[in-house]
Amino acid sequence: MPRGVMFTKTLLLISGLLLSLSLSASDEAVDTTTTAVETVHGLSLYDSPELPEDFAYFPHVNPQAPKGGSITHTAVGGSFDSTNPFIIRGTPATGISQIYDTLMASNPNEPFSLYGLLAKGVRLDPERRWIEFDLREEARFQDGEPVTAYDVVFSFDLLREEGNPFYASYYAGVERVIAINEHQVRFEFNDTESRELPLIVAQLPILPRHYWEPRDFSAPTLEAHPGSGPYRISEVDPGRRIVYQRNENYWGKDLPVNVGRYNIDRVVYEYYRDRDIAWEAFKAGLTDFRIDARAATWAIGYNFPAYQDGLIKRITVPDVNPSMMQAFVFNLREEKFQDPRVREALSLTFDFPWLNTNIFYNTYARTESFFQNSEMEAIGEPSEAELALLEPFRDELLASHQSERLFTDPLPIEHPVELRERLRLALELLREAGYRVDDGVLVNAEGRPLSLEVLLYDSGLERVVQPMLRNMARLGIQTSLRIVDINQYLNRVRDYDYDIVISHFPQSNNPGNEQRDYWTSAAAEAPQSRNRMALAHPAVDALVEEIIRAEDRESLDTATRALDRVLRWGFYVIPHYHSGETRIAVWDKFGYPEPFPAYAMDLDAWWVDSEREAALQQRNRRR
């Protein structure tokens, strides 16, 4: 998984554990007997790492890639007010993970294998009771201070106790972290069943103790604080941009995991309030890299001179991970969403065929599974192995889902395709749930109207929301759409002050601890959790733990399919759509490895062709 997965896959969970960490090897007696455990150069989730100990660089990179040039990304959503991405408060700057190193780095050509970055060697107890890392003595922060085991312990302590509540849950299986000496650190586990946990701690971002210890970590800051990574913060201009400069003195530039990577000198994120302005900026050459998530733009928008003159390229990269679930999420904290029949009825108002034909140019497919397009997706009737996981919770599931379909019926769920039939079924479900239409208004047994609000910060999604709201209105539901700026949106989401929001649930091919943040009872009450629907169900909690402690691929697939069934038959979200690929547009000045790595695009392996960049700059100056 690429640099930054730690910061995107992670953000948001809770645990009540408090950590007592040792900041010096002399604080307590430490058992350092590791002679029976071999020191290795890499870790893999199920098998052995593919690359040998003496590998020179990742297979997909160009080790001779030139250094230099710049890349300017688009950041949509207003602005940022913090360069600290690890806390609840504030809106963090985009791209900030580039300034940090982790203990180990992933190979984009393998599903989940890690190789030494800050750590030159690693020892994993065969029974997974602990893991030890030997740090590189040459590792330095960007202010010249050495990276030590005490920084590792401090970082772990800081994130668990003062960082976003996600970290407490993500690292809940860690009992304690000990600095054995200046360059050796041990993580001791209270959860020995999770195969992923050793790899999770290997991706811990390491913060400088000497910098953060005298500061208030919980407060947003706009300071250009130091990391130990390949880029440093160069310019901070809230409302306009943040700029990262390649660190020419980067201590790790010649490591095998870094050779041929981090080639571009200047990485810029320009901020725009909405997608339309950002699109015009790209066409004008003010930005030069764009992930195009709008179907209409991709289908008919590239008819301007720069593209017609061959100055802009379009690239499609097939998705190798499960297609991400993007969906309208019901806030189950609201009484009106407690009945699954109401949720199912509301989901029937989303007319995907109409959207795909009239807005999306038939470029999307409907998302149905939380693990779409993978072996983890539940299809057909439940297997005996899935039922074995579900049966202990039959009573609870029948009570919450108010139906046996979860145990008997095949997936995908069969609903009418034609809108009139969908709305007819929706009205039947609402009547079963105790609603009636009174003078054109849908009301419950007490005469209270069913009303709801969809909260957005991106006006570009209004065209997706409004047709659904019109269909709801045909049922007598009172609806509204509220579009606010990004900061107000984040504040309302943090306070759970919404009826329906759009949320995303990205999945890797190896789901694990992050599932606690998406679905569990603990996350339902955590500040800023990804469990935006406030789902709290014992069956879901148990299935998440089954996923985390799966010993082999078959067990993992069985547990994810069982979870997929519980989530889908619960109608906790209204799924959107997916394309099965990432669409990218760039001004034609970049070089990149082909073919792309098997499991990630790895933008860090791109470079700039200086002659093509100069020609583009000259052309744009003449305009």
MOSUL-V417067 format. One record per helix or strand of 3 or more residues. SS is the DSSP state (@ for helix, = for strand). FROM is the first residue (numbers start at 1). LEN is the number of residues. Records with the same first field share a line. If there is no record, write none. Layout:
BEGIN
SS = FROM-LEN, FROM-LEN
END
This chain:
BEGIN
@ = 5-4, 96-4, 149-14, 165-6, 197-6, 209-4, 275-9, 295-6, 305-4, 335-3, 340-8, 352-7, 384-18, 405-4, 419-14, 459-16, 486-9, 514-6, 521-4, 538-11, 553-18, 603-3, 610-13
= = 42-3, 70-7, 104-3, 113-4, 119-6, 130-6, 174-8, 184-6, 231-7, 241-6, 266-7, 289-3, 312-7, 325-6, 436-3, 441-3, 451-6, 478-6, 500-6, 573-3, 581-7
END
